[in-house]
Amino acid sequence: MFAFRANPWPEQKHLKSGAAMRVIGIDPGLRNLGWGVIEADGSRLRHVANGVCHSDATATLAARLLDLHQQLTLVVAQYQPMTAAVEQTFVNKDAVATLKLGSARGIALLVPAQAGLEVGEYAPNAVKKAVVGVGKAAKEQVEHMVRMQLPGVQIAGPDAADALAIAICHAFHAQSARALALGGYRA
């Protein structure tokens, strides 16, 4: 038996009103798991970091999941996000591929949860709508809008671009929820 510590990171600092919120977005994938960290301060967004965790396609599923878990754990420990968001997966015709992607998604949900973070989940069309304005946007449109909202960002690849879009979507939703909680809804 081993000792398990539910939260291996220091206590997360709670946000004061008006303070920037650090968000990690995660695009689950078994071969390439994208991640992006931003800070949201009101309507202003700032890029912190982004990248891709890779697993060896020749390794066993268990070894690949362990590798992704270890890499993402290091990312979360290094950048200390305050909240997380993960893209929901869609079911495709290949059941085996869908199950493997679901396993990678489990890692994407588990790592932030182990760090004591709340994890939001968003459908791909919700992310596209939040970032581009339309739910059926092409990947190139999403990456272009991420670059527009995070000027000067150097994106590590398409999976990292998707992860940054997920973080932006979560920041927008969190800001809206925060505004409603602080001021209530006025028609």
C-alpha positions in Angstrom: 0.0 0.0 0.0 1.2 3.5 -0.7 0.4 6.9 0.9 -1.9 9.0 -1.3 -2.0 12.7 -0.9 -5.1 14.1 -2.6 -3.6 17.5 -3.3 0.2 17.4 -3.8 0.3 21.2 -4.6 0.2 24.0 -2.1 -3.2 25.4 -1.2 -4.7 27.3 -4.1 -5.1 31.1 -3.4 -8.8 32.1 -3.8 -9.4 35.1 -6.1 -10.3 38.5 -4.7 -12.7 40.6 -6.6 -10.9 42.0 -9.7 -7.9 39.6 -9.5 -6.7 37.7 -12.5 -7.9 34.2 -12.9 -5.4 31.6 -14.2 -7.0 28.9 -16.4 -5.6 25.8 -17.9 -7.4 24.4 -21.0 -6.8 20.8 -21.9 -7.5 19.1 -25.3 -7.5 15.4 -24.6 -5.7 13.0 -26.9 -3.8 9.8 -26.5 -0.9 10.6 -28.8 -1.0 14.4 -28.4 -2.6 16.0 -25.3 -2.7 19.8 -25.8 -2.6 22.2 -22.9 -2.8 26.0 -22.7 -2.6 28.4 -19.7 -4.0 31.9 -19.8 -4.9 34.6 -17.3 -8.2 36.4 -17.5 -8.6 39.8 -15.8 -12.0 41.1 -16.6 -12.3 41.0 -20.4 -8.5 41.1 -20.8 -6.7 37.8 -21.6 -3.0 37.1 -21.3 -1.1 34.1 -22.6 1.0 32.3 -20.0 2.2 29.1 -21.7 1.1 26.3 -24.0 2.3 22.9 -25.2 1.6 19.3 -26.0 2.2 16.2 -23.9 3.2 13.3 -26.2 3.0 9.6 -25.6 4.8 6.8 -27.4 2.4 5.1 -29.9 4.4 1.8 -29.5 3.9 1.6 -25.8 1.1 -0.1 -24.0 -2.1 1.8 -23.2 -1.2 1.8 -19.5 2.3 3.1 -20.1 1.0 5.9 -22.4 -1.6 7.0 -19.8 1.0 7.0 -17.1 3.3 9.1 -19.3 0.5 11.6 -20.1 -0.4 11.8 -16.4 3.2 12.5 -15.3 3.7 15.2 -18.0 0.4 17.0 -17.3 1.0 16.8 -13.5 4.3 18.7 -14.1 2.5 21.3 -16.2 -0.1 21.9 -13.5 2.5 22.1 -10.8 4.6 24.5 -12.7 1.9 27.0 -13.9 -0.4 26.7 -10.8 -3.8 27.3 -12.5 -6.8 28.3 -10.4 -9.3 26.4 -12.5 -9.3 24.0 -15.5 -11.4 23.1 -18.5 -11.5 20.0 -20.7 -13.1 19.5 -24.0 -15.8 16.8 -24.2 -15.2 14.1 -26.6 -17.5 13.0 -29.4 -18.3 9.4 -30.3 -17.1 8.3 -33.7 -17.5 5.1 -35.7 -14.4 3.5 -34.4 -15.4 2.2 -30.9 -11.8 1.3 -30.0 -10.4 4.7 -30.8 -13.3 6.3 -28.9 -12.5 4.2 -25.8 -8.8 5.1 -26.0 -9.6 8.8 -26.3 -11.9 8.4 -23.3 -9.0 7.0 -21.3 -6.9 10.1 -22.2 -9.8 12.3 -21.3 -9.8 10.6 -17.9 -6.2 11.7 -17.4 -7.2 15.3 -18.5 -9.9 15.3 -15.8 -7.9 13.5 -13.1 -4.8 15.6 -13.0 -6.5 19.0 -12.3 -8.9 17.3 -9.9 -5.8 15.9 -8.0 -4.6 19.5 -7.7 -7.8 20.5 -6.1 -9.1 22.4 -9.1 -12.7 22.7 -10.3 -12.9 21.3 -13.9 -15.3 22.7 -16.5 -16.3 20.6 -19.5 -17.3 22.0 -22.9 -18.5 20.5 -26.1 -16.3 21.3 -29.1 -19.1 23.5 -30.7 -19.4 25.5 -27.5 -15.7 26.2 -27.5 -15.8 27.3 -31.2 -18.9 29.5 -30.6 -17.2 31.2 -27.6 -13.9 31.9 -29.5 -15.0 32.4 -33.1 -18.7 33.2 -32.8 -20.0 30.1 -34.7 -20.2 26.5 -33.5 -19.2 25.0 -36.8 -15.9 26.9 -37.2 -12.9 25.3 -38.9 -9.7 24.5 -36.9 -7.9 27.3 -38.8 -10.5 29.8 -37.8 -10.2 28.8 -34.1 -6.4 29.1 -34.2 -6.7 32.5 -35.9 -9.1 33.8 -33.3 -6.9 32.5 -30.5 -4.0 34.5 -32.0 -6.2 37.6 -32.2 -7.2 37.3 -28.5 -3.7 36.4 -27.3 -1.4 38.8 -29.4 2.1 37.5 -29.9 1.4 34.0 -28.8 3.6 31.3 -30.2 1.4 28.2 -30.4 3.1 24.8 -30.0 0.7 23.1 -32.5 -2.9 22.5 -33.3 -3.6 20.6 -30.1 -2.2 23.5 -28.0 -4.3 26.0 -30.1 -7.4 23.9 -29.2 -6.4 23.9 -25.5 -6.0 27.7 -25.5 -9.4 28.0 -27.1 -10.9 25.8 -24.3 -9.2 28.0 -21.7 -10.6 31.1 -23.3 -14.1 29.6 -23.5 -13.9 28.7 -19.8 -12.6 32.2 -18.9 -15.6 33.7 -20.7 -18.1 31.4 -19.0 -16.5 32.0 -15.5 -16.5 35.7 -16.0 -20.2 35.6 -17.0 -21.1 33.5 -14.0 -19.0 35.7 -11.7 -20.8 38.9 -13.0 -24.2 37.3 -12.4 -23.2 36.2 -8.9 -21.9 39.6 -8.0 -24.5 41.8 -9.6 -27.4 39.6 -10.4 -29.3 39.6 -13.6 -31.0 42.7 -14.7 -33.4 42.7 -17.7 
